[in-house]
Amino acid sequence: MFALTALDARPLTVSLKCEPSLAEALRAEHPAVRPGYHLNKRHWITITLDDSLSDELVLGLLEDSYELVVDRLPKRQRDLVRAPRRS
């Protein structure tokens, strides 16, 4: 699992896996980024999708979360699920 959301919740939030040092920096810089809701606060962040974060930042965090999870899979599974990176 690399992302978690309740699609009918308002405001819409998404929880993403994140490197601990980046998570700390993001929480310090952006009010819309909080520790992961009901998740390991060191490795997860919950972001509120309220237009205060750029689309590029949100998409980058989503891709980073996916990569963090895929990188921990056994090689055989990793090769099956690895999506090509967008430019």
C-alpha positions in Angstrom: 0.0 0.0 0.0 1.4 3.4 -1.0 -1.6 5.6 -0.8 -4.7 5.7 1.4 -7.8 8.0 1.0 -11.5 8.2 1.8 -12.9 9.4 -1.6 -16.1 10.7 -0.1 -14.4 12.7 2.7 -14.3 16.4 2.6 -11.8 17.9 2.6 -10.2 15.2 0.5 -7.0 13.9 2.1 -4.5 11.3 1.0 -1.9 9.5 3.1 1.4 8.7 1.5 4.6 6.9 2.5 7.5 9.4 2.8 11.2 9.5 3.7 11.3 10.6 7.4 13.5 13.6 6.8 11.4 14.8 3.8 8.2 14.3 5.9 9.6 16.5 8.6 10.5 19.3 6.2 7.2 19.1 4.4 5.3 19.3 7.7 7.3 22.3 8.8 6.8 24.2 5.5 3.2 23.3 4.6 0.1 23.4 6.9 -1.6 21.0 4.5 0.9 18.3 5.3 0.4 16.5 8.6 1.7 13.3 10.2 0.1 10.2 8.8 -3.5 9.8 10.2 -3.6 6.4 12.0 -0.3 5.4 10.5 3.4 5.4 11.5 4.0 9.1 11.9 7.6 8.8 11.0 7.1 7.2 7.6 3.7 8.5 6.5 2.2 11.9 5.8 -1.4 12.9 5.3 -1.9 15.8 2.9 -5.1 17.8 2.5 -5.9 18.4 -1.1 -7.0 22.0 -0.7 -5.1 23.6 -3.6 -2.4 25.0 -1.3 0.1 22.4 -2.6 1.1 22.5 -6.3 0.0 19.6 -8.5 3.6 18.9 -9.2 4.4 18.5 -5.5 1.4 16.2 -4.9 2.2 14.1 -8.0 5.9 13.9 -7.0 4.9 12.8 -3.5 2.6 10.2 -4.9 5.3 8.8 -7.2 7.9 8.8 -4.4 5.5 6.9 -2.1 4.9 4.3 -4.8 8.7 3.9 -5.4 9.4 3.5 -1.6 6.9 0.6 -1.5 8.0 -1.0 -4.7 11.7 -0.8 -3.8 11.0 -3.0 -0.7 9.4 -5.8 -2.8 11.4 -8.9 -3.8 13.0 -8.4 -7.2 10.6 -10.6 -9.1 7.6 -8.7 -7.8 9.3 -5.4 -8.2 10.0 -6.1 -11.9 6.3 -6.9 -12.4 4.8 -3.8 -10.8 7.4 -1.2 -11.6 5.7 1.4 -13.8 7.7 3.5 -16.3 8.6 6.9 -14.9 7.0 9.9 -16.5 9.3 12.6 -17.8 
